[in-house]
Amino acid sequence: MSRWIEPVTLEGRQVVLEPLRDAHVDDLTEATRDGELWRLWYTFVPAPDAVAEYVSAALTRRDQHGEMPFAVRHRDSGKVIGSTRFCHVDEDNHRLEVGYTWYARRFQRSGLNTECKRLLLGHAFEALDAIAVEFRTHWHNRASRTAIARLGAKQDGVLRNHQVGEDGLYRDTVVFSIINLEWPAVRRNLDFLLDVPGPD
């Protein structure tokens, strides 16, 4: 039986998004060390010694929940420099979230995130016929909130005390979305941003 989201490779000018595999563990381990991203308390990036477990858990969620995790490969260097995924998939209602996104520090604010999101959103709305794509982030992750808004997503609201972190702190989650009727204008804006590159 086919699933709504099947493995696919999405190719852009700067990046290739390819289905996540165990073979990506070494490159992802190196990527997490660039900026010590796992130390950011308001987001989840695996520590170097936890990357294999992170990949394994992502693949389990793919198999059991219909998610689609990607490795982000930088074209010029040939290296895998981060990860992202389609998650919290609601196949019956053609809704999904783009989340678990992170990149090595040297590739942040480079325009690369804009291209990744253009590829993911294009596939979601044009190939999967999604009616809405969500983005969620921690209230205290101001950089992420700014980046999501820059894509053209609108803030739906804040889920107060949404989750309890491993440190026992409650997380307020900010929810954004783009709906299918907004996609043509969002696509045009993303294409414009990619033609006139700047920090994302």
N, C-alpha and C positions, 0 to 999 in steps of 0.2 A: 504494500500500500504506500503510495507516494505521500510525502509530507508537503505542507505549504512552503516551507523554506528548505530547499535542497542546497548542498554544497555548491559554491560558485566562486570563481576568481574574478575580482573587479580591478580593472587596470586604469590608472590615471597617468599623468605626465610625471609626477614625482614619486608616486607610490603604487604598489600592487597589494591588494588585500587578498590573501589566500587563506583557504581553510586551515585552521589551527591544527597542528600535528605535534606528536611527541618530539619530532626532529627539530622543532623550533626552540626547545628548552634552552640550549646553550646560548643562542643569540639573545633570547629574552632575559636570561640571567645577566648577561653583559649589559643589556639595556637598563635593567633596574639599578645597576651600580652607577650609571651616569646620572648624578644628582641625588643619589641615595633616596629614591622616590618613596621607598617603603616607610620612611620616617615621617611622612605627612600624616598627621593624626586624623584628618577629616576626609581622607579618601583611602581606597584600598588598592595598593600595588604590592605584589608579593616581595618579600625579602629574597635575596639571591638563593638562599638555601631552601626556599619554599616554592620556587618557580615550577618544578616538576609536579608538585601536588596541585598547584594552581591550574596548570594545563590539564592534568588528569580530571580535576573537578569540572572544568569547562567542557571537556569532551563527554563526561557523564551527563551534564545538563543538556548537551546537544542530543544525546541518544534518548534521554528520558523525557525531556521537556520541549524538544523541537527548536532549541536555540541554535544559533550559528555563530561560533567564535571565529575570529580572523586573526592572523598574524599580519602586521603591517610591515611590508618590505620596502625599504628605501631604494629606489631604482639606481641612483648613482653609485652608492656604496655596495649595493647587493645585500646589505645586512637587514635582518629583522630588527626593528627598532621600537616596537610596541605592539599593542593588542587592542582590539575592540570587538564588539559582538552585537548581534541581534539577540535580545533577551526578553524575558517576561512576555512570551509570545501568546497571544490570544487568537488562535487560528479561526475560531468560529466567527469572531467579529473583525478579523483582518486588522488587528492592532498589534503593535510591537514597540519595544523600547530599544534605542541605541544606547548602550552603556558599557561599563567596564573598560572605558577608553583611557589609555595612558601611553605616553611616548617617552623615550630617553630625553633627558633634560636639554641636550643640545639641539633637539628637533622641535622643541616647544616654541610657540610664537614665531614660527617660520613660514606660515601659510600652509603647512602640510595638513593640519587638522581640517582646514576648510575643504581641501581636496578629498580627504577621507570621508567627511560628512556628505559631500556632493555625491560621491560614489554610492555610499550606503543609502542615502535618501532617494537617489535616482532608482536604485534597484528596488527599494521598498515600494515606492509609489508607481513606478512604470512597469516593473516585471511582476511584483507580487500583488499589485492593486490594493495596497494598504489604504485604509481610510484615515488612519492617524498613526503618527510616530511620536513616541514620548522620549523625553530626556529627563533624568532625575539626578540631583546632586545634593550634597550636604549644604545646609544653610551657611556654614562657615567657609565653604569653598567658593570664595568670591570670584576667583579667576575663572572657574568653570561656569559659574552663573553668567558672567560677562560674555564668555565665548559662546555659550548656548544662545543667548539673546542675539548675538551678532549674526548667527546663522539665519535668524528670522523666526525662531520659535517664540511662542507667546507663553507667558507664565500662567499656568492654570491655578496654582495655589501652593500652599505649604501644608504638608502632612506633619502635624505636631506630634512629638514623641513617637515617631514612625517606627524606629528600630532601636534596639539596645546594642551598643558596640561591645567588642571584646573587653574594653576598658571599663564597662559598666555605665558609660555615659549614654544618655538618650540622644538620638539623632533626629533633628527636624529635617525633612526631605523636601526640597523645592522641586515641583513638577512643572515641566514645560511640555508643549506639544506643537506639532505642525500637522494640520489636517489636509486631506487631499485637495480640497478646493483652494487652499493657499499655495500648494506646491508650484504651480506655474510661476508665480511671482517670486517665491523663495528660490526656485531654480535659476531664474534670470539674475537675481541678486548674487547668488553664489558664483555663477559664471562670470559676472562682472568683477567680483572680488578676486577670482582666480586670474583674470586678465590684467588686473591692476593689483599685484600682490602686495601684501602688507602683513603685519603681525596678526595672528588669530588668537 
